[in-house]
């Protein structure tokens, strides 16, 4: 049976990476919060 390419990460680790990406990409605090929320939602769905 082949692997499906998915990997599991702890919620704490996902939150860390989402924060890091949001800080790099977002320009204002509201945009950063939205980016972080969107990334966490996207990653939890997989």
C-alpha distance matrix in Angstrom:
0.0 3.8 6.7 9.3 12.2 14.1 16.0 18.5 22.1 25.1 27.6 30.3 28.4 27.6 31.4 32.4 30.6 31.7 35.3 35.1 34.0 36.5 39.3 38.6 38.3 40.7 44.4 45.9 44.9 44.1 41.7 40.0 39.6 38.2 35.7 34.5 34.1 32.3 29.8 29.1 28.7 26.2 24.1 24.1 22.9 19.5
3.8 0.0 3.8 6.4 8.9 11.4 13.6 16.6 20.1 23.4 25.8 28.4 26.1 25.3 29.0 29.9 27.7 28.9 32.5 32.1 30.8 33.5 36.2 35.3 35.0 37.5 41.2 42.9 42.1 41.4 38.8 37.1 36.9 35.5 32.8 31.8 31.7 29.7 27.0 26.7 26.4 23.7 21.6 22.2 21.0 17.4
6.7 3.8 0.0 3.8 5.6 7.8 9.8 12.9 16.4 19.7 22.1 24.6 22.4 21.5 25.2 26.1 24.0 25.3 28.8 28.5 27.3 30.0 32.7 31.9 31.7 34.2 37.9 39.5 38.5 37.9 35.5 33.6 33.4 32.1 29.4 28.3 28.2 26.4 23.6 23.2 23.1 20.5 18.1 18.8 17.9 14.3
9.3 6.4 3.8 0.0 3.8 5.6 8.8 11.9 15.4 18.8 20.6 23.4 21.2 19.7 23.4 24.6 22.3 23.1 26.8 26.7 25.2 27.5 30.5 29.8 29.2 31.6 35.3 36.8 35.9 35.0 32.6 31.0 30.6 29.1 26.5 25.6 25.4 23.2 20.7 20.5 20.1 17.3 15.3 16.1 14.8 11.1
12.2 8.9 5.6 3.8 0.0 3.8 6.6 10.3 13.2 16.9 18.8 21.1 18.6 17.2 20.9 21.7 19.2 20.2 23.8 23.5 22.0 24.6 27.4 26.5 26.1 28.7 32.3 34.0 33.3 32.7 30.1 28.3 28.3 27.0 24.1 23.2 23.4 21.4 18.5 18.5 18.7 15.8 13.5 15.0 14.3 10.5
14.1 11.4 7.8 5.6 3.8 0.0 3.8 6.9 10.0 13.5 15.2 17.9 15.6 14.1 17.8 19.0 16.9 17.7 21.3 21.4 20.2 22.5 25.4 25.0 24.7 26.9 30.6 31.9 30.9 30.2 27.9 26.0 25.6 24.5 21.8 20.5 20.5 18.8 15.9 15.4 15.6 13.1 10.4 11.5 11.2 7.4
16.0 13.6 9.8 8.8 6.6 3.8 0.0 3.8 6.7 10.3 12.6 14.9 12.6 11.7 15.5 16.4 14.7 16.1 19.5 19.5 18.9 21.4 23.9 23.8 24.1 26.2 29.9 31.1 29.8 29.5 27.4 25.1 24.7 24.0 21.4 19.5 19.8 18.8 15.6 14.6 15.6 13.7 10.2 11.1 12.1 8.8
18.5 16.6 12.9 11.9 10.3 6.9 3.8 0.0 3.8 6.9 9.4 11.9 10.2 9.7 13.3 14.5 13.7 15.0 18.1 18.7 18.6 20.7 23.2 23.6 24.1 25.7 29.5 30.3 28.5 28.2 26.6 24.1 23.2 22.9 20.7 18.3 18.3 17.9 14.9 13.0 14.3 13.3 9.6 9.5 11.3 8.9
22.1 20.1 16.4 15.4 13.2 10.0 6.7 3.8 0.0 3.8 6.5 8.3 6.4 6.6 10.1 11.0 10.7 12.3 15.0 15.7 16.2 18.2 20.4 21.1 22.0 23.5 27.1 27.8 25.8 25.9 24.5 21.6 20.8 21.1 18.8 16.0 16.5 16.7 13.6 11.5 13.6 13.2 9.4 9.6 12.4 10.8
25.1 23.4 19.7 18.8 16.9 13.5 10.3 6.9 3.8 0.0 3.8 5.4 5.3 6.3 8.7 10.0 11.0 12.4 14.4 15.6 16.8 18.3 20.2 21.6 22.6 23.6 27.1 27.3 24.9 25.1 24.2 21.2 19.9 20.7 19.0 15.7 16.0 17.0 14.2 11.5 13.8 14.4 10.9 10.2 13.6 13.0
27.6 25.8 22.1 20.6 18.8 15.2 12.6 9.4 6.5 3.8 0.0 3.8 5.4 5.0 6.1 8.6 10.0 10.4 12.1 14.2 15.3 16.1 18.2 20.0 20.8 21.3 24.6 24.5 21.9 21.9 21.3 18.4 16.7 17.5 16.2 12.8 12.7 14.3 12.0 8.8 11.2 12.6 9.8 8.7 12.4 12.8
30.3 28.4 24.6 23.4 21.1 17.9 14.9 11.9 8.3 5.4 3.8 0.0 3.8 5.5 5.2 6.3 8.9 9.9 10.6 12.5 14.5 15.3 16.6 18.7 20.1 20.5 23.6 23.4 20.8 21.4 21.0 17.7 16.3 17.9 16.6 12.9 13.7 15.7 13.4 10.6 13.7 15.2 12.4 12.1 15.8 16.1
28.4 26.1 22.4 21.2 18.6 15.6 12.6 10.2 6.4 5.3 5.4 3.8 0.0 3.8 5.4 5.1 6.4 8.6 10.0 10.7 12.5 14.2 15.5 16.9 18.5 19.6 22.9 23.3 21.1 21.9 20.9 17.5 16.9 18.2 16.1 12.8 14.2 15.5 12.5 10.6 13.9 14.4 11.3 12.0 15.5 15.1
27.6 25.3 21.5 19.7 17.2 14.1 11.7 9.7 6.6 6.3 5.0 5.5 3.8 0.0 3.8 5.4 5.3 6.1 8.6 9.9 10.6 12.0 14.2 15.5 16.3 17.3 20.9 21.3 19.3 19.5 18.3 15.2 14.4 15.1 13.0 9.8 11.0 11.9 8.8 6.9 10.3 10.7 7.8 8.9 12.3 12.2
31.4 29.0 25.2 23.4 20.9 17.8 15.5 13.3 10.1 8.7 6.1 5.2 5.4 3.8 0.0 3.8 5.5 5.1 6.1 8.6 10.0 10.3 12.1 14.3 15.2 15.5 18.7 18.7 16.2 16.7 16.0 12.7 11.6 13.0 11.5 7.8 9.2 11.2 8.9 6.9 10.5 11.9 10.0 10.7 14.2 15.0
32.4 29.9 26.1 24.6 21.7 19.0 16.4 14.5 11.0 10.0 8.6 6.3 5.1 5.4 3.8 0.0 3.8 5.5 5.2 6.3 8.8 10.0 10.7 12.6 14.4 15.2 18.2 18.6 16.5 17.7 16.8 13.2 13.0 14.9 12.8 9.6 12.0 13.8 11.1 10.1 13.8 14.6 12.5 13.9 17.3 17.5
30.6 27.7 24.0 22.3 19.2 16.9 14.7 13.7 10.7 11.0 10.0 8.9 6.4 5.3 5.5 3.8 0.0 3.8 5.4 5.0 6.1 8.4 9.9 10.7 12.2 13.7 17.1 18.1 16.7 17.7 16.0 12.6 13.1 14.3 11.4 8.9 11.7 12.4 9.1 9.2 12.9 12.8 10.8 13.0 16.0 15.7
31.7 28.9 25.3 23.1 20.2 17.7 16.1 15.0 12.3 12.4 10.4 9.9 8.6 6.1 5.1 5.5 3.8 0.0 3.8 5.5 5.2 6.0 8.5 10.0 10.4 11.3 14.8 15.5 13.9 14.4 12.7 9.5 9.7 10.5 7.8 5.1 8.0 8.9 6.1 6.6 10.2 10.5 9.5 11.7 14.4 15.0
35.3 32.5 28.8 26.8 23.8 21.3 19.5 18.1 15.0 14.4 12.1 10.6 10.0 8.6 6.1 5.2 5.4 3.8 0.0 3.8 5.5 5.1 6.1 8.6 10.0 10.1 13.1 13.4 11.5 12.8 11.7 8.0 8.5 10.6 8.5 5.9 9.3 11.1 9.2 9.5 13.0 13.9 13.2 15.0 17.9 18.7
35.1 32.1 28.5 26.7 23.5 21.4 19.5 18.7 15.7 15.6 14.2 12.5 10.7 9.9 8.6 6.3 5.0 5.5 3.8 0.0 3.8 5.5 5.3 6.4 8.8 10.1 13.0 14.2 13.2 15.0 13.3 9.8 11.4 13.2 10.4 8.8 12.4 13.4 11.0 12.0 15.6 15.6 14.6 17.0 19.7 19.9
34.0 30.8 27.3 25.2 22.0 20.2 18.9 18.6 16.2 16.8 15.3 14.5 12.5 10.6 10.0 8.8 6.1 5.2 5.5 3.8 0.0 3.8 5.5 5.1 6.1 8.2 11.6 13.4 13.0 14.2 11.7 8.7 10.8 11.6 8.2 7.7 11.3 11.3 8.9 11.1 14.1 13.5 13.1 16.1 18.2 18.4
36.5 33.5 30.0 27.5 24.6 22.5 21.4 20.7 18.2 18.3 16.1 15.3 14.2 12.0 10.3 10.0 8.4 6.0 5.1 5.5 3.8 0.0 3.8 5.4 5.2 5.4 8.9 10.0 9.4 10.4 8.0 4.9 7.3 8.3 5.5 5.6 9.2 9.8 8.7 10.8 13.5 13.7 14.1 16.5 18.6 19.5
39.3 36.2 32.7 30.5 27.4 25.4 23.9 23.2 20.4 20.2 18.2 16.6 15.5 14.2 12.1 10.7 9.9 8.5 6.1 5.3 5.5 3.8 0.0 3.8 5.7 5.6 7.9 9.2 8.8 11.1 9.4 6.2 9.1 11.1 9.0 8.8 12.5 13.5 12.4 14.1 17.1 17.4 17.5 19.9 22.2 23.0
38.6 35.3 31.9 29.8 26.5 25.0 23.8 23.6 21.1 21.6 20.0 18.7 16.9 15.5 14.3 12.6 10.7 10.0 8.6 6.4 5.1 5.4 3.8 0.0 3.8 6.0 8.2 10.8 11.6 13.6 11.1 8.7 12.0 13.1 10.4 11.0 14.6 14.8 13.3 15.7 18.5 18.0 18.1 21.0 23.0 23.3
38.3 35.0 31.7 29.2 26.1 24.7 24.1 24.1 22.0 22.6 20.8 20.1 18.5 16.3 15.2 14.4 12.2 10.4 10.0 8.8 6.1 5.2 5.7 3.8 0.0 3.8 6.6 9.6 10.9 12.0 8.8 7.4 10.9 11.0 8.2 10.1 13.3 12.7 11.9 14.9 17.1 16.4 17.3 20.2 21.7 22.3
40.7 37.5 34.2 31.6 28.7 26.9 26.2 25.7 23.5 23.6 21.3 20.5 19.6 17.3 15.5 15.2 13.7 11.3 10.1 10.1 8.2 5.4 5.6 6.0 3.8 0.0 3.8 5.9 7.3 8.3 5.4 4.6 8.4 8.8 7.2 9.3 12.2 12.3 12.4 15.1 17.0 17.1 18.3 20.8 22.4 23.5
44.4 41.2 37.9 35.3 32.3 30.6 29.9 29.5 27.1 27.1 24.6 23.6 22.9 20.9 18.7 18.2 17.1 14.8 13.1 13.0 11.6 8.9 7.9 8.2 6.6 3.8 0.0 3.8 6.9 8.5 6.5 7.0 10.5 11.2 10.5 12.7 15.2 15.6 16.1 18.6 20.4 20.7 22.1 24.4 25.9 27.2
45.9 42.9 39.5 36.8 34.0 31.9 31.1 30.3 27.8 27.3 24.5 23.4 23.3 21.3 18.7 18.6 18.1 15.5 13.4 14.2 13.4 10.0 9.2 10.8 9.6 5.9 3.8 0.0 3.8 5.6 5.4 6.3 8.8 10.1 10.7 12.4 14.5 15.5 16.6 18.6 20.2 21.2 22.7 24.5 26.2 27.9
44.9 42.1 38.5 35.9 33.3 30.9 29.8 28.5 25.8 24.9 21.9 20.8 21.1 19.3 16.2 16.5 16.7 13.9 11.5 13.2 13.0 9.4 8.8 11.6 10.9 7.3 6.9 3.8 0.0 3.8 5.4 5.0 6.2 8.6 9.8 10.6 12.3 14.2 15.4 16.6 18.4 19.9 21.2 22.6 24.6 26.6
44.1 41.4 37.9 35.0 32.7 30.2 29.5 28.2 25.9 25.1 21.9 21.4 21.9 19.5 16.7 17.7 17.7 14.4 12.8 15.0 14.2 10.4 11.1 13.6 12.0 8.3 8.5 5.6 3.8 0.0 3.8 5.5 5.2 6.2 8.7 10.0 10.7 12.3 14.3 15.6 16.6 18.3 20.2 21.3 22.9 25.2
41.7 38.8 35.5 32.6 30.1 27.9 27.4 26.6 24.5 24.2 21.3 21.0 20.9 18.3 16.0 16.8 16.0 12.7 11.7 13.3 11.7 8.0 9.4 11.1 8.8 5.4 6.5 5.4 5.4 3.8 0.0 3.8 5.5 5.1 6.1 8.6 9.9 10.4 12.2 14.3 15.3 16.3 18.3 20.0 21.3 23.3
40.0 37.1 33.6 31.0 28.3 26.0 25.1 24.1 21.6 21.2 18.4 17.7 17.5 15.2 12.7 13.2 12.6 9.5 8.0 9.8 8.7 4.9 6.2 8.7 7.4 4.6 7.0 6.3 5.0 5.5 3.8 0.0 3.8 5.4 5.1 6.1 8.6 9.8 10.6 12.3 14.2 15.3 16.5 18.3 20.2 21.9
39.6 36.9 33.4 30.6 28.3 25.6 24.7 23.2 20.8 19.9 16.7 16.3 16.9 14.4 11.6 13.0 13.1 9.7 8.5 11.4 10.8 7.3 9.1 12.0 10.9 8.4 10.5 8.8 6.2 5.2 5.5 3.8 0.0 3.8 5.5 5.2 6.2 8.6 10.0 10.8 12.3 14.2 15.6 16.6 18.6 20.8
38.2 35.5 32.1 29.1 27.0 24.5 24.0 22.9 21.1 20.7 17.5 17.9 18.2 15.1 13.0 14.9 14.3 10.5 10.6 13.2 11.6 8.3 11.1 13.1 11.0 8.8 11.2 10.1 8.6 6.2 5.1 5.4 3.8 0.0 3.8 5.5 5.2 6.1 8.6 10.0 10.6 12.2 14.3 15.5 16.7 19.1
35.7 32.8 29.4 26.5 24.1 21.8 21.4 20.7 18.8 19.0 16.2 16.6 16.1 13.0 11.5 12.8 11.4 7.8 8.5 10.4 8.2 5.5 9.0 10.4 8.2 7.2 10.5 10.7 9.8 8.7 6.1 5.1 5.5 3.8 0.0 3.8 5.5 5.1 6.1 8.6 9.9 10.5 12.2 14.2 15.6 17.3
34.5 31.8 28.3 25.6 23.2 20.5 19.5 18.3 16.0 15.7 12.8 12.9 12.8 9.8 7.8 9.6 8.9 5.1 5.9 8.8 7.7 5.6 8.8 11.0 10.1 9.3 12.7 12.4 10.6 10.0 8.6 6.1 5.2 5.5 3.8 0.0 3.8 5.5 5.2 6.2 8.6 9.9 10.7 12.2 14.4 16.1
34.1 31.7 28.2 25.4 23.4 20.5 19.8 18.3 16.5 16.0 12.7 13.7 14.2 11.0 9.2 12.0 11.7 8.0 9.3 12.4 11.3 9.2 12.5 14.6 13.3 12.2 15.2 14.5 12.3 10.7 9.9 8.6 6.2 5.2 5.5 3.8 0.0 3.8 5.6 5.3 6.2 8.6 10.1 10.7 12.5 14.9
32.3 29.7 26.4 23.2 21.4 18.8 18.8 17.9 16.7 17.0 14.3 15.7 15.5 11.9 11.2 13.8 12.4 8.9 11.1 13.4 11.3 9.8 13.5 14.8 12.7 12.3 15.6 15.5 14.2 12.3 10.4 9.8 8.6 6.1 5.1 5.5 3.8 0.0 3.8 5.6 5.2 6.1 8.7 10.1 10.9 13.1
29.8 27.0 23.6 20.7 18.5 15.9 15.6 14.9 13.6 14.2 12.0 13.4 12.5 8.8 8.9 11.1 9.1 6.1 9.2 11.0 8.9 8.7 12.4 13.3 11.9 12.4 16.1 16.6 15.4 14.3 12.2 10.6 10.0 8.6 6.1 5.2 5.6 3.8 0.0 3.8 5.4 5.1 6.1 8.5 10.0 11.3
29.1 26.7 23.2 20.5 18.5 15.4 14.6 13.0 11.5 11.5 8.8 10.6 10.6 6.9 6.9 10.1 9.2 6.6 9.5 12.0 11.1 10.8 14.1 15.7 14.9 15.1 18.6 18.6 16.6 15.6 14.3 12.3 10.8 10.0 8.6 6.2 5.3 5.6 3.8 0.0 3.8 5.4 5.2 6.0 8.6 10.3
28.7 26.4 23.1 20.1 18.7 15.6 15.6 14.3 13.6 13.8 11.2 13.7 13.9 10.3 10.5 13.8 12.9 10.2 13.0 15.6 14.1 13.5 17.1 18.5 17.1 17.0 20.4 20.2 18.4 16.6 15.3 14.2 12.3 10.6 9.9 8.6 6.2 5.2 5.4 3.8 0.0 3.8 5.6 5.3 6.3 9.2
26.2 23.7 20.5 17.3 15.8 13.1 13.7 13.3 13.2 14.4 12.6 15.2 14.4 10.7 11.9 14.6 12.8 10.5 13.9 15.6 13.5 13.7 17.4 18.0 16.4 17.1 20.7 21.2 19.9 18.3 16.3 15.3 14.2 12.2 10.5 9.9 8.6 6.1 5.1 5.4 3.8 0.0 3.8 5.6 5.4 7.1
24.1 21.6 18.1 15.3 13.5 10.4 10.2 9.6 9.4 10.9 9.8 12.4 11.3 7.8 10.0 12.5 10.8 9.5 13.2 14.6 13.1 14.1 17.5 18.1 17.3 18.3 22.1 22.7 21.2 20.2 18.3 16.5 15.6 14.3 12.2 10.7 10.1 8.7 6.1 5.2 5.6 3.8 0.0 3.8 5.4 5.6
24.1 22.2 18.8 16.1 15.0 11.5 11.1 9.5 9.6 10.2 8.7 12.1 12.0 8.9 10.7 13.9 13.0 11.7 15.0 17.0 16.1 16.5 19.9 21.0 20.2 20.8 24.4 24.5 22.6 21.3 20.0 18.3 16.6 15.5 14.2 12.2 10.7 10.1 8.5 6.0 5.3 5.6 3.8 0.0 3.8 5.4
22.9 21.0 17.9 14.8 14.3 11.2 12.1 11.3 12.4 13.6 12.4 15.8 15.5 12.3 14.2 17.3 16.0 14.4 17.9 19.7 18.2 18.6 22.2 23.0 21.7 22.4 25.9 26.2 24.6 22.9 21.3 20.2 18.6 16.7 15.6 14.4 12.5 10.9 10.0 8.6 6.3 5.4 5.4 3.8 0.0 3.8
19.5 17.4 14.3 11.1 10.5 7.4 8.8 8.9 10.8 13.0 12.8 16.1 15.1 12.2 15.0 17.5 15.7 15.0 18.7 19.9 18.4 19.5 23.0 23.3 22.3 23.5 27.2 27.9 26.6 25.2 23.3 21.9 20.8 19.1 17.3 16.1 14.9 13.1 11.3 10.3 9.2 7.1 5.6 5.4 3.8 0.0
